[in-house]
Amino acid sequence: MRGDYQELVDEVSALLGAPATLEDRDFRLIAFGAHDSDDDGAMDPVRTRSILTRRSTAEVRSWFERFGIARATAPVRIPAAPDAGVFRPRLCLPVRHGGVVHGYVWLLDTSGHTDAQLAAAMAVAARIGALLAAESRAGADAGRALGDLLGSASGPGRTAAREALREALGPDADEAHAMVCVLPWPGGEDGDAPGPRSVPGAAALCVVPPQESTPDTHREPPVAALAALVRLRSATMSGPALTAAARLMEGNGRAVEPSARAGISTPRQGLAELPEAWHEAVSAARAARAQPRLGRTAEWDAIGPYRMLAALPAGAVDQAVRPLLDPSHSDLAHTAEVYLDRAGQAGRAAAELRIHRQTLYYRLSRIERLTGLDLDDGEDRLLLHIALKTAGLGD
């Protein structure tokens, strides 16, 4: 549809004799027309930022909305406001369909337009509104189908959801995709997913409710996640997924928790393996939450041993290690993990913990008494290490 929007914006520009831009109702840029490079005033700070970053600030949005553009059904003239970065007056054409505003066409206001010209331009805006409404419905349908697919067990339900998603995506269904997970997502299972247009490359988005796990008072409760199906240019390039993850981590107007992390699956061609790709994305996000060195966004291929740890049942805790995971023993659990991460080298572990080596030995003896494990035994060390890393993954 992007080519259709560009053609319609160019049509408005020709009708009114001024460069036009099209933004959605959240002030994200969709298309823009060429402007006369000799007219320095055509590119004031607000228009420049909109084109270069493809969106406007909350302050700019608030400034323009005070003129009633979200309720208007006719062109709205907005005066210049140099303090707000608006050096030239604007003409706003509300883009509406079915009584709902879906976006805005913006032009520099030359005040020389006839009623006939404005009526013709509003007719074009109505055609844009119909396209945006259809795109919004398709995005909602794709999001619902994606949620059904990720939430369905294998069988007829999953097959039906996959076919619904295929229908919603159209020809894009057979292209290369990656799954992106943001964990946790603001608002929990009742939170709204952003629209696909707000996330570069996104084909479908949905909120996945928390999955129940084995009850354990030592673990955080399960949390909701955001799932995004992202189109890729090829099955060997994950760049668009990284870009989409970065945009989602900004929150799209939502307050993303500082602990939130994003995970990205390996690319898939078509829709056949999306549930498996979703498992990879969730696992990568969980790994990023557990291991700071992975950064705020982790790819499945880069999480190493967490690929295997994430396959263990959520909430599973070995009975020998369970006492060590009690919050009252958090210092001991951290000591054990650092000691095992440093391959049992007491000097390196004590230096990282900033404690005397004798203090380390004392703590290790307490860990052995608490768990019944022998830290001189390779299998006991392996069991303890796996249990601690798995506990760090959360749900």
C-alpha positions as CSV (number, residue, x, y, z in Angstrom):
1,M,0.0,0.0,0.0
2,R,2.9,2.4,0.5
3,G,3.1,3.2,-3.2
4,D,-0.6,4.0,-3.2
5,Y,-0.1,6.5,-0.3
6,Q,2.8,8.2,-2.1
7,E,0.7,8.6,-5.3
8,L,-2.2,10.1,-3.3
9,V,0.1,12.5,-1.4
10,D,1.6,13.6,-4.7
11,E,-2.0,14.1,-6.0
12,V,-2.8,16.4,-3.0
13,S,0.5,18.3,-3.6
14,A,-0.5,18.8,-7.3
15,L,-4.1,20.0,-6.4
16,L,-2.9,22.5,-3.8
17,G,0.4,23.5,-5.3
18,A,2.4,22.8,-2.1
19,P,4.6,20.0,-0.8
20,A,2.5,17.6,1.3
21,T,3.3,15.0,4.0
22,L,1.1,12.2,5.3
23,E,1.2,11.0,8.9
24,D,-0.9,8.5,10.8
25,R,-2.9,9.6,13.8
26,D,0.1,9.1,16.1
27,F,2.1,11.5,13.9
28,R,4.3,8.8,12.4
29,L,5.3,9.7,8.8
30,I,3.8,7.5,6.0
31,A,4.7,9.5,2.9
32,F,5.9,12.9,1.8
33,G,6.1,14.9,-1.4
34,A,9.1,16.7,-2.9
35,H,9.5,20.4,-1.9
36,D,11.2,23.3,-3.7
37,S,14.8,23.3,-2.5
38,D,14.9,27.1,-3.1
39,D,12.2,27.6,-0.4
40,D,14.2,27.5,2.8
41,G,11.1,28.0,4.9
42,A,9.5,24.8,3.6
43,M,11.8,22.8,5.9
44,D,11.3,24.2,9.3
45,P,12.5,22.1,12.4
46,V,9.2,20.2,12.8
47,R,8.9,19.1,9.2
48,T,12.6,18.3,9.0
49,R,12.4,16.1,12.1
50,S,9.2,14.3,10.8
51,I,10.9,13.4,7.5
52,L,14.3,12.4,9.0
53,T,13.1,10.4,12.0
54,R,9.6,9.4,10.5
55,R,7.8,10.7,13.6
56,S,7.1,13.8,15.6
57,T,7.6,14.5,19.3
58,A,4.9,14.4,21.9
59,E,5.2,18.2,22.3
60,V,4.6,18.8,18.6
61,R,1.6,16.4,18.6
62,S,0.1,18.3,21.6
63,W,0.6,21.6,19.9
64,F,-1.2,20.6,16.7
65,E,-4.0,18.7,18.5
66,R,-5.0,21.8,20.4
67,F,-6.5,23.1,17.2
68,G,-9.0,20.3,17.1
69,I,-7.6,18.3,14.2
70,A,-8.6,15.0,15.7
71,R,-12.3,16.0,15.6
72,A,-12.3,18.1,12.4
73,T,-14.0,17.0,9.2
74,A,-12.8,19.9,7.1
75,P,-9.4,21.5,6.5
76,V,-7.8,23.2,9.6
77,R,-5.6,26.2,9.3
78,I,-2.8,26.4,12.0
79,P,-0.8,29.6,12.5
80,A,3.0,29.7,12.7
81,A,4.6,29.2,16.1
82,P,8.4,29.8,15.9
83,D,8.8,28.9,19.6
84,A,7.4,25.4,18.7
85,G,9.6,25.1,15.6
86,V,6.7,25.8,13.3
87,F,8.0,28.7,11.2
88,R,5.3,28.6,8.5
89,P,1.5,28.3,8.9
90,R,0.1,24.8,8.2
91,L,-2.9,23.5,6.5
92,C,-4.1,20.2,7.9
93,L,-6.4,17.9,6.0
94,P,-7.9,15.3,8.4
95,V,-7.8,11.8,7.0
96,R,-11.0,10.1,8.1
97,H,-13.0,7.0,7.3
98,G,-16.1,5.7,9.0
99,G,-16.2,8.6,11.4
100,V,-12.7,7.9,12.7
101,V,-9.6,9.9,12.1
102,H,-6.8,7.7,10.8
103,G,-4.2,10.4,10.0
104,Y,-3.4,13.8,8.6
105,V,-2.2,15.4,5.4
106,W,0.0,18.4,6.1
107,L,0.8,21.3,3.8
108,L,2.3,24.7,4.1
109,D,-0.6,27.1,4.2
110,T,-0.4,29.6,1.3
111,S,-4.0,30.8,2.0
112,G,-4.6,31.0,-1.7
113,H,-6.6,27.8,-2.2
114,T,-10.1,27.9,-3.6
115,D,-13.0,26.0,-2.0
116,A,-13.0,23.7,-5.1
117,Q,-9.3,22.9,-4.6
118,L,-9.8,22.2,-0.9
119,A,-12.9,20.0,-1.6
120,A,-10.9,18.0,-4.2
121,A,-8.0,17.6,-1.8
122,M,-10.4,16.4,1.0
123,A,-11.8,13.8,-1.5
124,V,-8.3,12.5,-1.9
125,A,-7.8,12.5,1.9
126,A,-11.0,10.3,2.1
127,R,-9.4,7.8,-0.3
128,I,-6.3,7.8,1.9
129,G,-8.6,7.2,5.0
130,A,-10.2,4.2,3.3
131,L,-6.7,2.7,2.7
132,L,-5.5,3.3,6.3
133,A,-8.8,1.8,7.7
134,A,-8.3,-1.3,5.6
135,E,-4.7,-1.6,6.7
136,S,-5.7,-1.2,10.3
137,R,-8.3,-3.9,10.0
138,A,-5.8,-6.2,8.3
139,G,-3.3,-5.5,11.1
140,A,-5.9,-6.3,13.7
141,D,-6.8,-9.5,11.9
142,A,-3.2,-10.5,11.6
143,G,-2.5,-9.8,15.3
144,R,-5.5,-11.9,16.4
145,A,-4.4,-14.8,14.1
146,L,-0.8,-14.6,15.4
147,G,-2.1,-14.7,19.0
148,D,-4.2,-17.7,18.2
149,L,-1.3,-19.4,16.5
150,L,1.1,-18.9,19.4
151,G,-1.5,-19.9,22.0
152,S,-2.7,-23.0,20.3
153,A,-1.5,-26.5,21.0
154,S,-0.6,-28.6,17.9
155,G,-3.6,-29.8,16.0
156,P,-6.6,-28.3,14.2
157,G,-6.5,-25.1,16.2
158,R,-3.0,-24.3,15.2
159,T,-3.7,-25.2,11.6
160,A,-6.8,-22.9,11.5
161,A,-4.8,-20.0,13.1
162,R,-2.0,-20.4,10.6
163,E,-4.4,-20.3,7.7
164,A,-6.1,-17.2,9.2
165,L,-2.7,-15.5,9.5
166,R,-1.8,-16.5,6.0
167,E,-5.0,-14.9,4.7
168,A,-4.4,-11.7,6.7
169,L,-0.8,-11.3,5.4
170,G,-1.6,-12.2,1.8
171,P,1.5,-12.6,-0.4
172,D,3.8,-11.6,2.5
173,A,3.0,-14.9,4.3
174,D,5.6,-16.8,2.2
175,E,8.4,-14.3,2.8
176,A,11.2,-14.6,5.3
177,H,10.2,-13.6,8.9
178,A,11.6,-13.5,12.4
179,M,9.8,-13.5,15.7
180,V,10.6,-10.8,18.2
181,C,9.6,-11.0,21.9
182,V,9.6,-8.2,24.4
183,L,9.4,-9.5,28.0
184,P,7.6,-8.2,30.1
185,W,5.2,-6.0,28.1
186,P,3.5,-3.1,29.9
187,G,-0.1,-3.7,31.0
188,G,0.2,-7.4,31.3
189,E,-2.1,-9.7,29.4
190,D,-4.6,-6.8,29.1
191,G,-2.1,-4.6,27.5
192,D,-2.6,-3.4,23.9
193,A,-0.2,-4.3,21.1
194,P,1.0,-1.4,19.0
195,G,-0.2,-1.2,15.4
196,P,2.1,-2.8,12.7
197,R,2.7,0.6,11.1
198,S,4.3,1.9,14.3
199,V,7.0,-0.8,14.2
200,P,9.4,-0.9,11.1
201,G,8.9,-4.2,9.2
202,A,6.2,-5.6,11.5
203,A,3.6,-7.8,9.8
204,A,1.7,-8.7,13.0
205,L,1.8,-8.0,16.7
206,C,-0.1,-9.4,19.7
207,V,0.2,-9.6,23.5
208,V,0.8,-13.1,24.7
209,P,-0.6,-13.8,28.2
210,P,1.6,-15.3,30.9
211,Q,2.0,-19.0,30.9
212,E,1.2,-20.8,34.2
213,S,4.2,-22.6,35.7
214,T,4.9,-24.8,38.6
215,P,4.0,-22.9,41.8
216,D,7.2,-21.8,43.6
217,T,7.3,-19.0,46.2
218,H,11.0,-18.4,45.3
219,R,10.3,-17.3,41.7
220,E,8.7,-14.3,40.1
221,P,5.2,-14.8,38.8
222,P,4.8,-15.3,35.1
223,V,4.5,-12.2,33.0
224,A,2.9,-11.2,29.6
225,A,5.0,-10.7,26.5
226,L,4.7,-8.9,23.2
227,A,5.1,-10.9,20.1
228,A,6.0,-9.3,16.8
229,L,6.3,-11.0,13.4
230,V,8.8,-9.0,11.4
231,R,9.4,-9.2,7.7
232,L,13.0,-9.7,6.6
233,R,14.6,-8.9,3.3
234,S,16.1,-12.4,3.2
235,A,16.4,-15.4,5.5
236,T,20.0,-14.6,6.1
237,M,19.5,-11.0,7.3
238,S,18.1,-10.2,10.8
239,G,18.7,-6.5,10.6
240,P,15.0,-5.5,10.3
241,A,14.2,-7.6,13.4
242,L,16.9,-5.8,15.4
243,T,15.4,-2.5,14.2
244,A,11.9,-3.5,15.2
245,A,13.1,-4.8,18.6
246,A,14.8,-1.4,19.3
247,R,11.6,0.5,18.4
248,L,9.5,-1.8,20.7
249,M,12.0,-1.4,23.5
250,E,11.3,2.3,23.3
251,G,7.7,1.5,24.3
252,N,5.7,3.2,21.5
253,G,4.3,5.5,24.1
254,R,4.2,2.8,26.9
255,A,6.4,2.7,30.0
256,V,8.5,-0.3,29.3
257,E,10.0,-1.7,32.5
258,P,13.8,-1.2,33.0
259,S,14.0,-5.0,33.4
260,A,12.4,-5.6,30.0
261,R,14.5,-7.3,27.4
262,A,14.0,-8.4,23.7
263,G,14.7,-11.7,22.1
264,I,14.9,-12.5,18.4
265,S,14.5,-15.9,16.7
266,T,16.4,-17.3,13.8
267,P,14.8,-16.4,10.5
268,R,12.1,-18.6,9.0
269,Q,10.7,-18.8,5.5
270,G,6.9,-18.8,5.6
271,L,4.7,-19.5,8.5
272,A,5.2,-23.2,9.1
273,E,7.6,-22.9,12.1
274,L,6.4,-19.7,13.8
275,P,5.6,-21.5,17.2
276,E,9.2,-22.8,17.2
277,A,10.5,-19.3,16.3
278,W,8.4,-17.8,19.1
279,H,10.0,-20.3,21.6
280,E,13.4,-19.1,20.4
281,A,12.5,-15.4,20.8
282,V,11.1,-15.9,24.3
283,S,14.1,-17.9,25.3
284,A,16.5,-15.2,24.0
285,A,14.5,-12.5,25.9
286,R,14.7,-14.6,29.1
287,A,18.4,-15.2,28.6
288,A,18.9,-11.4,28.2
289,R,17.1,-10.8,31.5
290,A,19.2,-13.4,33.2
291,Q,22.6,-12.5,31.7
292,P,23.6,-8.7,31.5
293,R,26.4,-9.4,29.1
294,L,23.9,-10.3,26.4
295,G,22.6,-6.7,26.4
296,R,19.0,-5.5,26.1
297,T,18.3,-7.5,22.9
298,A,19.6,-11.0,22.4
299,E,19.4,-13.3,19.3
300,W,18.7,-17.0,19.7
301,D,22.0,-17.9,18.0
302,A,24.0,-15.8,20.5
303,I,22.7,-17.1,23.8
304,G,24.9,-20.2,24.1
305,P,24.0,-22.6,26.9
306,Y,20.7,-20.8,27.5
307,R,19.4,-22.5,24.3
308,M,19.4,-25.7,26.3
309,L,18.4,-24.2,29.7
310,A,15.4,-22.5,28.2
311,A,14.0,-25.9,27.1
312,L,13.6,-27.0,30.7
313,P,10.1,-26.7,32.1
314,A,9.3,-23.2,33.5
315,G,9.4,-23.2,37.2
316,A,11.4,-26.5,37.5
317,V,13.7,-26.4,40.5
318,D,15.9,-29.2,41.7
319,Q,15.0,-30.2,45.2
320,A,18.6,-30.1,46.4
321,V,19.1,-26.6,45.2
322,R,15.6,-25.3,46.3
323,P,16.8,-24.1,49.8
324,L,19.6,-22.1,48.3
325,L,17.1,-20.2,46.1
326,D,15.2,-18.8,49.2
327,P,15.6,-15.0,49.2
328,S,17.3,-15.2,52.6
329,H,20.2,-17.0,50.9
330,S,20.6,-14.7,47.9
331,D,24.2,-13.9,48.8
332,L,25.1,-17.6,49.0
333,A,23.4,-18.3,45.6
334,H,25.3,-15.4,44.0
335,T,28.6,-16.7,45.5
336,A,27.9,-20.2,44.1
337,E,27.1,-18.8,40.7
338,V,30.2,-16.7,40.5
339,Y,32.4,-19.5,41.8
340,L,31.0,-21.9,39.2
341,D,31.2,-19.3,36.4
342,R,34.9,-19.0,37.2
343,A,35.4,-22.7,36.8
344,G,35.9,-23.2,40.5
345,Q,38.9,-21.0,40.7
346,A,38.8,-19.6,44.2
347,G,41.1,-16.7,43.5
348,R,39.2,-15.4,40.6
349,A,35.8,-15.8,42.3
350,A,37.0,-14.1,45.5
351,A,38.4,-11.2,43.5
352,E,35.1,-10.7,41.6
353,L,33.1,-11.0,44.8
354,R,35.5,-8.6,46.5
355,I,35.8,-10.9,49.5
356,H,38.7,-12.6,51.2
357,R,39.5,-16.1,50.0
358,Q,38.8,-17.6,53.4
359,T,35.3,-15.9,53.4
360,L,34.7,-17.6,50.0
361,Y,35.6,-21.0,51.5
362,Y,33.3,-20.4,54.4
363,R,30.4,-19.5,52.1
364,L,31.1,-22.6,49.9
365,S,30.9,-24.8,53.0
366,R,27.6,-23.3,53.9
367,I,26.3,-23.9,50.4
368,E,27.4,-27.6,50.7
369,R,25.6,-28.0,54.0
370,L,22.5,-26.3,52.7
371,T,22.2,-28.3,49.5
372,G,23.9,-31.6,50.4
373,L,26.0,-31.2,47.3
374,D,29.8,-31.8,47.1
375,L,31.4,-29.0,45.2
376,D,34.5,-31.2,44.7
377,D,32.3,-33.5,42.6
378,G,31.9,-32.6,38.9
379,E,28.3,-33.8,38.6
380,D,27.2,-32.0,41.7
381,R,28.8,-28.8,40.4
382,L,27.1,-29.3,37.1
383,L,23.7,-29.8,38.8
384,L,24.1,-26.7,40.9
385,H,25.3,-24.6,38.0
386,I,22.4,-25.7,35.8
387,A,19.9,-25.1,38.6
388,L,21.2,-21.6,39.3
389,K,21.2,-20.5,35.6
390,T,17.7,-21.9,35.1
391,A,16.4,-20.1,38.1
392,G,17.9,-16.9,36.7
393,L,15.8,-17.3,33.5
394,G,12.5,-16.6,35.3
395,D,9.3,-17.3,33.6
